[in-house]
Amino acid sequence: MRRYRFLTTWCIAAPIQDVWDVISASDRYPEWWKGVRTVTELEPGGENGVGALVRLEWRSWLPYSLQFDLRVTRSEPPYLLEAQASGELAGVGVWRLYESPFGSALVYSWDVSATRDWMTRMAPLGRPLFACNHDHVMRQGARGLADRLGVELVAYG
């Protein structure tokens, strides 16, 4: 397996609670996040969604889809959401949200390993393409979130 570490920041001109309400409802991602094909609830969560398990299928401009499960392991509304990934990607994703007078900043860290054999074999040459693909998916998410909330995407990085 090859490990990938990504850190992405979105700045959205919306209140943190509005952003949280959209980000924490993964079952609705296909409505606004172009790269998300499907989300299937496998197990409901408890307080603040902790323990919830969903299966997601993602697709971007590269000619493959990824399917993996996410289990919410930590939730501190409206500031932190953490999930453990398993399946074709394995690792941890963490949303951290911050509020300012200008809106909200979302910082997403994604520390995963690709478990598909062909991705592992391709990693030495494919890593830059996989990183570009991740960036493309995240840009789609940032734009989709801003559109969903009817606000400006102030910054992406």
N, C-alpha and C positions, 0 to 999 in steps of 0.2 A: 504494500500500500504506500502511496505517496501523500504526504501531508501538504495541505494548502492553508495559508493564513491570510485572510482578507480583513481589511478594516475600511468601512465605508461611512461617510457622514452625509446626512441630508439636513438641510435647513429649510423649514417650511413655515410660511407666514400664517400659522394657526395655533390656537391654544393647545397646550400639552394634553388636556383631557380629550379633546377632539381627535388628536393624533393617536393617543392611546386606544381610544374606542375602535379605531380602524385597524391599527397594527395588531391588537390583541385578538381580533376576530379572524383567525386564519381561514375559517371556513368560507369567508367572503372574499378572499384574495383574488379568485378568478374574475370577480366583478370589476376589479380596478388594476390588477397587476398583470400586464400582458403575458409575461413569461410563465405564469401559473396556469397549467391546463386543468388540473383537477385537485380537489381536496376532499378526502373522505375521512369522516370521523370514525375512529376505531374504538375509542374509549372516551367517555366523558370525564371531565376533570372535576376536582373538588373546589375548595375555596380559591377564588381568583384564577381558576383554571388549572391549578397545579395538578399534575397527573394526567391531564388530557393527552390523548394520543391521536395524531392525524397522519394520514398518508398523503403526500403531495407528489404531483408529477409536474416537472418543469421542462420547458423547451425554450431555446433561444435560436440565434442565427446559425449556430453550428448544427450539423445534421444528426443530432441524437437527443434523446430525452433522458432525464434522470428521475428516478422514483426513490423516495426515501420516507421514512417515518420520523416524525418529530414528537417527542414527549416533553411537555412543559415540566421543568424541574424547579423553577423559581419564578415567582411573580410578585412584584411590589408596585402595584398601580399607583400612579401612572409613570413610574420612573425606570422599571427594569423588568425585562421578560427574558427568561433563559430556557433553552430547550436542548435536549439531547437528540442527535440525529443517528439513525441506523438504517441500513439498507445499502443502496448504491453510493451513498455518502455516509460517513460515520464521524461523529465529532460533536462539537458544541457551537450553538449560535446564541448570541446575546444582544438584545436591543437595550440600549441605554438612552433615556430621553431626558432632555434638559429644557427648561423654559426660560425665556428672556422676554423683555418688553416687545421684542420684534417678532416673536413666534417661538417655535420649538426646533431644537436640534436633536436629531436621532443619530446615534453612533451604533453601527452594527459590526460586531466582530464575528467572524465565521472561521472556525478552526476545525477543518475536516480532512479526512482522508478519502480518496476515491477507492472504492472496493471492486469496481469492475476491472476484470483482468486486462482488457485492451487499454483502459485508461492508465493503469499502472505501467504497462509496457510502453505506452506513448509518452509518459510523463517527462522524460528528459527533453524531448523535442516539442511536445505538446503543451508544456506548462505555460508559455506565453499566450497560446491560443485559449487555454482554459481560463486564464486570468482575464483576457479580453472578453470572453463569454460571460464570466461572472460580472464584470463591470457593465456589460450591456444589459444584463438582467436587472442589476441594481438601478441603473439609470431609468429603465422602464418602470421600476417600482417607485422611484422618487417622483417621476412625472405623473404616474397614475395616482399616487397618494395626493399630490397637490391638486390634480383635477377632481378627484373624489371629494376633497374638502372645499373645492372652489376657491383655492388660494394660490398664491405665487410660490413656486419653487425658488427660494432665494439663493441657495447654493447646493452644489453636489461635489463631493470629493472623496 
